[in-house]
Amino acid sequence: MASSFFKEERVAFTNMVKAFEDQLAYGQAATLFDELTPAEMVYTRDRVWVDTPMIGSSYDGFDQTSNFDGLTELVVPASVGFHKASPKVLSSKNLRNERAMTRWMDSAKAKLASDVNAAVRRRVALEAAIFTKRTVAPTGFDDLAVSQAQMDEIGVPVDDRVAFIGTRAAIGMASNLASRQTMNGVNLSAYEKTKLIDIANYEVYRDDQPIRLAAAAGGATTVNGANQYWEPAAFTTEPDGEQVNRDNRYSQLVVTAAAIASVKQGDAFTIAGVNAMHRISKQDTGQLQTFRVIAVNTSTNTLTIAPAIISNGGATIAGREYQNVTATPANGATITWLNTTTAEINPFFSRRSVLLLPGSFKVDAGDGWSVMKATTPVLGLPITYTRQGNINDLSLKARVDIDFGTALLAPDQAGVVMFNQA
């Protein structure tokens, strides 16, 4: 029969679960997706398809006889792909010490919460399509006002936007705010606590572990081949007639690059002649669309990029409704790299575009170990504490586990700011 837990273990685990979400800055900024039960996730292999924002169309006049068309429901895949554990060997002496147990649980909480934050951070930082290039050091309002304009002009909803600014960049922003004439209210808070107010429709948070992105090293790069566009569709049809969901977030771009092997995930660029377009009205923003490299195939000189280049090349209803750029890249069009100096990535995004998926797994006390399970109060992330004794030396192995996934549903509803770019 499995042994019962010591009081010290129960108290430490309970306190850890209660406080776990306090450290989830990125996790709490994402949208929770928990619509499937563990049993349902078994049959999907922890992978689900989630619907993306739908874009409609409209036509002039009363007679709409020729304008009735099919409904295009686009979906993207999301999976529970992370399992993190914090394991320890504890002696029977350790278990007498409530303080030692509490300290270990606190350290496990800090690391596992950091793992969740890191997964969400990395998803947005390296896949978000909007790139705000700042050639100056952080100054405050202007830094995020530019990204606000980029979001507004393509029709990203103005509510529920968040931004994460690296600690050193935040110091620069707070310094600018604190230097204003009046030393009261938010100015005083900026001076005393390096506190940032919400800026340009963003809830702003400091990020103590921003990812650093090296300068792009692809060299002179051009588009290699005409008619490279993506035609969105809800599904593809297999040779046997089966319809399979299709991911429309990315497309392929064949290029001629001086140093294709040096192009990496996260590199940002624009393509000459390809402007961003308001996603609903289809108005030309007058600004080049920014793209991010998701993957590189060096053998074919092909980049997987976000967002997909949807330029209405095929003139389908889906192509018209989801068009996001003004033109298909011309053969030989120049690609301009934007991340020209190694620096920290500061993400911003619409909450609805980023998902956090609680995972699940089963451990049973009847299998020879002791198990405690709980879910965090708000996000419902499952946390499991498991231990098993060793009669040889009266020690025991203990571990804290968490299971989760992340997804970026709409790369063009998220972006990054990089400062001091040449």
N, C-alpha and C positions, 0 to 999 in steps of 0.2 A: 504494500500500500504506500502511496506517495506520502512523504512527510509533510506536516503543516509548516507554514512559514513563521519565522521569528517575528515578533512585534516590530523590531527595528526595520526589517525588510518591508513589512506592510506599510509602515508609516513613510519610509523613504520613497517607495514606489508611488503611493498615493500623492505625496507632495510633488513628485516629479511630474506626474500626469497633469495635475492642476496647473502647474506653472509652465508647462511645455510650450504653449502657444505664445507666451509672453515674449519669446525670442524669435518668433516666426514673422519677421518684418516682411519678407518677400512672400512667404506662404499665405499670410493674411491679406496681401494685396491681390492675390489671384482669386479666381472664381472657383468655388468648390463644385466638383462633379461627382455625385454619389448616387446616380440614378439606377445603377445595377446592383443586384444582390451578389454576395460571394458565390452562390450557386450558379448564377447566370454568368459570372466572370469566368468560371471554370470552363464553360463551353465556348467562350470567345478567346480563351488563352490570355486573359487579362488585357485584351485589346478591344476597343469599342470605336464606333464611328459616330462623331458628334456633328450636328448640323451647324453651319456657319451662317452669319447674317445674310439675309436674302436681299437682292436688289431687284426692284421692279422696273417696269417700262410704262410709258404712256404715249398716246397718239392724239392727233388733232381731229376734231369733228365729231358728228353724231354717228356717222356710218362707220362702224368698226368691223365690218364683215370680214375683211382680209387680215385683221390684226389679232385674232384669237390664236394663241399659241400654247405650247405645253409649259408646265411648271418645272423650272429647273431648281432642284433642291440639292445644293452642294454640301458635301460632308467631308470631314477630315479625320484621320485616324488618331486615336489617343490611347496610350497603353500605360499600365502599371509596370514600369521598367526598373524601379529602384528597390533594392532591399538592403537596409543598413543595420548593422548590429554592433553593440559595444560589449565584448566578452571579457570576463575576468576569472581568475582562480582565487577563491577566498578561503582563508583558513578558519578553523573553528574559533580562533582568537579574534579574527576580524569581526565575526558575527556578533560578538558581545558588545561591540562599540557602535552605538547608534550614530555617533558623529561620523565615523568612518564610512558607514553605509550611506549616510546622507550625502557626504562629500562625493562618493563614487557615483551615486545616482545623479547628483547635480552635474558632475562632469560628463556623464553619459547624455544627460538632457542637453547640455550645451553643444556637444559634438553632433548629436543626431539632429537637433534643430538646425544647426549650421549646415548639415548635409541637405536638409529640405530647402533651406534658403539658397544654397549653392546650386541646386538643381534648377530651381525657378530662375535664379539670376542668369545662369549659363544659357538656359533656353531662350530668354529674351535677348540677352546681350549679344549672342552670336547669330540669331536668326531674324531679329527685328529688321524690317525693310527700310524704315525711315532713318536717315543718317543726317545729323546736324553737325556740320563742320564748323568749329569755332577756331579762328586763327589767333585768338587772344586768350589770356588767362581768365579764369572764372570771374565774372563781374556782378552777377546777381540776376536781376529781372530779364535783361536782354538774352541771357543764355537760354532760358526756357521759353521766352517769348517767341524766339525763332522756331523752336520745335512746336510750339502751340500753333503758329501760323501754318507749318507743314501739315499738322494734323487737321486743322480747320479747313484748309483749302481742298483737301481730298474727301471731306465729309465724315471724318471720324466723330462719333458722338462726343459732345463736350463734357458730359457728366462722367464721374468715376474714372478720372485720369490720375495716375500716380507717377512719381519720378523718384529715382534713387540716385543720390549724388555722393560720390566718394568723399571721405572725410576731409582730405586736403582741399578738394575743390569746394566743399561746403565752407571751409574756413575762409576761402577767398570771397565767396558769396556773402557770408556773414560779415566779413570785414567791410565790404562795400556798403552793406546795409547799416552797419554801426557807425560809419563815417558820415552819415547824413547829419544835417544841422540839428535836428531835435534829438535829444537823448532821453526819450521816454518810450513807453510801450514796446513795440517790436524792435525798435532800434536799440533800446537798452538790453533787451533779451539777447539780441545778436552780439552785443558787446560783452555781456557777462557770461553767456552760456553757449556761444556759437550756435544759437537756435535759429533755424530757418522758418519763416512763415510759408504758407501756401503761396505758390508763385504761378501766375498765368494759367489758372484753371487746374493746376496740379497740386495734389497732396504731396508734399516733399518730405523725404526721409533721408537721413544720413546712412551711407553704406560703408561699413568698416572693412569690407573685403572686395572691393571692385576688381573686376578682371582687367588685366592689362593686355591690350592688343598691339602687337608689333606693327610697324609701318609696312604698308603693302610693298611687295618686292617683285611684282609681276612684270615690271618694265613696260616698254611700249607694247600696247595691246590693242587689237582691233577686232571687229566682228568678222568672222570668216564664213560667208554664205548669206544669201538673201532669204527672205520669208521665214525667219526664225521667230515664230510666235506660238502661243498656246491657245488652243481652242477648248474652253471649259466645257465639261459635261458631267452629269451626275454619276454616270457609270460607263464602263466599257463592256462590250459584248465579246465573250470568249468564242473560239471556233465552234464549240459545241452548243452555242446559243445562250449560255449562262451569262447573266448580267452581274458585273462585279463593281463595287464602289470604286470611285476614282478620287485621288488626292490632287486638288487643283492649286495648292499653295505655291508650287515650284514649277519651273520649266528649265529646259536645257538650252545652253548658249554655246555654240562652237566658236572658238576664238583663235586668233593667231597671236601668241604671246612670246615675248622674248625670253621669259623665264617662267613657263607654266608650272614647273615643279615648285616654284616659290610662292605661288598663289595659295591661299589658305582659307579655311572657314572663318567667316567674320569680316573678311576684306570687303570694303564698300566701294562702289563705283557708280558713275553715270555713263550713259551712252549718248553720243552726239545726236541731236535731232529727236530724242525720245523724251517728251515732256510728261509730267504727271498730270492726271486728269481727275476732276471731281468724280467720285465713284457713283453718285446719283445723277447729277445734272449733266455729266459728261463735258463740262466746261474745261478748257485748257487752262491750267494754272499758270502757265508761262514759266514754270520752273522744271528743270530736268528731274525726271524720276530717279530716285536713288535705289540701288539694288545691293543686296548682300550675297556673298558667296556662301553656299551651304555645303557644297562638296566639290571636289576636283577630280576629274578623270584625266590623268596626264597622258595616257596612251592615245586618247582621241581629241585632246585639247578641248574638252567639254567641261563647262561649269554648270553645276546645278545652282540656280539662283532664286532668290525671293525678292519681290513677288514674281509670280509668273508674268511673262510678257503677253498681256491680252490686248491685242490691237485690232480686234474685229476682222482679222484676216480672212476668216471663213464665212463671215456674214451670217452666222447662225444667231438665233434669239439669245442663247447663252452668251455668245461672244459680244453681242450688243449690250446686254444688260450688265455684264461683269467687266466690260472694257475698262482698263485702268491707265492706259498710256495713249498718247496721241498718234503714234506712228510705229510701224514695224521697223526695227533697226535696219539700216542700209548695209549692204555688203561693204566692208571696209570702214564702217563707222568707228570713230575713235572712242576707246574706253578710257575714262579718266579715273584714276584711283583717288579716293578721298582720304583714307586714313594714312596720311603721309608722314606722321611722326608717332613713335611709340608712346602710348598714353593710356590712361584709365578709361574704361567704358562706363558711361553713366546712363542706365536705361530709363525710359519712360514708356508708359503704355496705358491703354484702356483696360480696365480690370476684366471686362467681359472677353477680352481676346486671349487671356492666359488662364489655363486650367490647372488645378491641383486635384489629383485623383487619389483618394484613400484606397489602399490595397487591402488584401486579406490573405491569411494563411492559417493553417490549423495545426495546433500542437495540443495533445491530449494528455492530461495528468495520468491517465491509465496506462500510458506507454512507458512509465518508469521515471518521469521527472515531475517536478512541482512547477505549476504554471499559475501566473496571475496575468489577467488581461484587462485592459481598459481602453477607452477612447477619449481623446482630448475634448474639452467641453464644447467648443464652437465648431471647429473644422471636422471633428469626428475621425481624426487620424488614429488608427489602431496601434497601441503599444503593448508589447508582450514582455513579461519578465519570466524567465525560465531558469531553473537550477537543478542540478543533479549531484548527489554526494558521492564521494570516493572513500570507501571504508579503509583503504590501505593507509592513508595518512590523515583521515578525518577532514580533508579539504572538500571543497565543492566548486564545481564550475557553474558560473552564473552569466547570463547574457540578457541584454535589453535589445529588442528588435522592433523595427518599423518598416512598413511596406507602403510605397506610394508611387505616383507617376506624375508627369507634367506634360503640358502640350501648349503650343502657341497656335491658336485657331486661325488667326488672321495676321500674318506678318506685317501687313501695311496698316495695322492699327497699333503698332508698337515701333519704338525707335530707340536710338542712342545718341548721346551728345559726347563728343570728344573735343577736348580743349588743346590749345597750343599747337594746332595743326599748321604746318607750313603752307 
